[in-house]
Amino acid sequence: MAEWAFWGCLIFLGAAFITDLRKMRIPNWISVLALMTGLCLRGIIYGWHGLLFALCGASAGFAVLLLMYFMGAVGAGDVKLFAGIGAWLGVWFSHNIRERSRSDRTKSAPPLR
C-alpha cells in the first residue's frame, strides 16, 4: 500500500471521527469527498489500473460494512465512509478489517460445551 494513500485517508478519518464524536453522525460531504478524491487520485497517478483498484476497494468497503449495517452493528454514515476508505486503500484493507472483526468475535465468544 502506498504510504501517501494512508496519510490522505487519515485526514478523512480524523474529520469523520471528530464529527461523529460531537454530533453522532458522519456528514455525507466527508464520505463523498473521501470517495471522489480516492478515485481521482488513484486514476491520475496509476491510470485506468488505479481507477479500477479504487473502484474495487470502494465496492468491497461498501459491501463489508453494508452487511454489518443490516446486522445493526454500524450506521449508514459508517458504510458510506468505508467506501471512501476502500477507494483510498484498496480491497485488501477492506478484507483485513473483515477478517479481524471475525477473529475478534470468535475470541470473545464463550467456549462451546
Secondary structure, 3 states (H helix, E strand, C coil): CCHHHHHHHHHHHHHHHHHHHHHCCCCHHHHHHHHHHHHHHHHHHHHHHHHHHHHHHHHHHHHHHHHHHHCCCCCHHHHHHHHHHHHHHCHHHHHHHHHHHHHHHHHHCCCCC
